[in-house]
Amino acid sequence: MHEYFVTQQLVKIAEDELKDVSFKRVTRIKVVVGELSGIIDESLKFYFDILTKGTILEGAELKIITKKALLYCQKCGEYFERTKDFTCPKCLSLGKLTEHGKEFYIESIEVDD
Amino acid sequence: MEIKVIKNILERNQNAADNIRRLADENKWYIMNVMGSPGAGKTSFIKCMIENLKDTFNIAVIEGDVASTIDAEQIASYGVKVLQINTGGACHLVADSIAEAIDTLNLLPKTVIFVENIGNLICPSSFDLGETLRVVVSSAAEGDDKPYKYPIMFEKADIVVLSKIDIVDAIGFDMQRYKKGLEAIKDKDLKLFEVSFRTKEGVEGLIDYFYTLLDPYFKK
């Protein structure tokens, strides 16, 4: 549900970035979304289409790059994908959450010039 | 042509939150962001804190709800400053609305401000409100799997209040499983309080803890 608010921010940032750039049209925005970021891809796309109407971003493709959540095993020293109860698949010790999976940022904007 | 950006989308909210934190520091406001599911016991937690802290500290409450003023009316009966924010449909509070609420409440320096966030375990965790302390109220009634299902909410908590412990046996709540989940997320620095606001079990320890936090904060 909070995708409405964050999509507004996303549009604002993109507009700011493009202020001093000359281009014909915006073709694509790449956004990186971690699976623990709480952002739902479908909602983001839904609001993106609505909120970009009448802006320089209208018609641009919203490309979402999903990042998997990775946990860190303090015993093995390895990163592993989230398991049901956070145990390391190798040694069964308890893994820790890491920054992998919490990403939420605009990576790049592509324009036709 | 590709323009590299790499910009945090929540930056605007972060700026507003940083501003609140600066104001809180200047005015000695202690802001608690109280989060948790609907029905977890957030309002009971705040009411219990008011009852036990109001003779010692100035208290104000900012109530966030999608709709209604039910909670604000209950809180107002304690004679503390309260402001209701209805978000309309939004699932979390944002720093801008907290800044506005603080401005409207015209608060004294040295005030404990409770912010009751919208009830859910996902959205509020992503939005810094400039709080001094993040409290997650999590009830036994919701089940022992919550830390595994909503890890970010618990990771960002400074303290977790597990409420409704009077029904733990009746519903087969697995305390060990719950704590193991928290341990995975929080290391050893986790502060977990097991309480029942109905039977008052564990409440004394929680109140003592807040005195140890607030006394030195306001005396500094």
Interface residues (C-beta under 8 A of the other chain):
Chain A: M1 H2 Y4 F5 V6 Q9 L10 K12 I13 A14 E17 L18 V21 F23 V31 L36 S37 G38 K84 D85 F86 L94 G95 K96 L97 K102 F104 Y105 I106 E107 S108 I109 E110 V111 D112 D113
Chain B: M1 E2 I3 K4 V5 I6 K7 N8 I9 L10 E11 R12 N13 G89 A90 C91 H92 V94 I122 C123 S125 S126 F127 Y148 P151 I152 E155 R177 K180 G181 E183 A184 I185 D187
